[in-house]
Amino acid sequence: MRGAEVRHDINGENQGMTTRAVGPGKGWDWLMRAANLGSQNAKALFGAAALLMLIALVPTIVQLALQKTMGESPAMVGVTMAFTLLYSIIAMPPAIAGLLRVIHAVETGVPTQASAIFDGYRNGAGRMIALSIVLMVLAILVLGGLLALFGGHFLQGLEEFVVAAQAASATPGKPQLPPLPDGFGTLIGLMLIFGLFFNGVYALSFGQAALGSRGVGEALRDGIAGTFKNLLPLLVLLVVVLVAGVVATIVVVLVMGLLAVIGGLVHPALAVLLVTPVYLALLVAIYVVAFGVMYYMWRDICGDAASMPASPTDQLQA
């Protein structure tokens, strides 16, 4: 990949831009565009998404290796959790930035290739890691604050319910569970609202840091401002994703079940050989769509949308 070309294009396009409000139809548009992403350079795009998937699988591989050597011990659990946390903070943000840059290159017609995802480790990695840490701390503070609002009695009742549910799962027969603490529904509603808002902030601030060359503070500011201005299209996106996810899950389960049955008629190993490629291809497609949505959100709300091809739902507002 000619990384210098891509960086020059990225760094030059977002100078002086502010966040914009877009029409509610953009929630649908982002998903549809992401689903059609890759027609110009599918090899680079899907290859980069596959590399990101492999990078994300490293903690799972480490966990399996530790289970082989240390067994299911508290020490193994602690080491795994610590490694996973550090890995998610240090290794994943630059890789995500690299994939976003590959998507940007594909969409703007700049030559690129799958290995360009590693450009994220060479250009702006510290900025992406610092932003990831800030977002994680903010999420912990907000979620902790929400739990603190309900008081100690609520937390104690919630802990008792979780312990009882875990015990009931290992006991045959109809489980006898204590009632959920008062206010549980309210907490879930508040967490869903926060989740919607946080996902918007995450997508836009990561886009600004990776593609707009913003500093951590500027990227976070733009992410918060852009999310506040676009809560309605984000809500539309959430509803569309939930509905599409249910439909897609049913279709995938039926297809994979059919392949497993067909393969199992010959040999169990054949069933695995038929199902595994479909499963892996599905995971790569999910990565492409998810980060494609993230890219188009950034492009329409924070990026230089005027330089991009227009879509039917381009209803930019002041």
Secondary structure, DSSP 8 states (H G I E B T S, - for coil): --HHHHHHHHHHHSTT----B--TTHHHHHHHHHHTTTSS-HHHHHHHHHHHHHHHTHHHHHHHHHHHHH-S-HHHHHHHHHHHHHHHHHTHHHHHHHHHHHHHHHHHT----GGGGGHHHHSSHHHHHHHHHHHHHHHHHHHHHHHHHTHHHHHHHHHHHHHHHHHHHTS-SS-------TTHHHHHHHHHHHHHHHHHHHHHHHHHHHTS---HHHHHHHHHHHHHHTHHHHHHHHHHHHHHHHHHHHHHHHHHHHHHHHHHHH-HHHHHHHHHHHHHHHHHHHHHHHHHHHHHHHHHHTS-GGGS---TT---B-
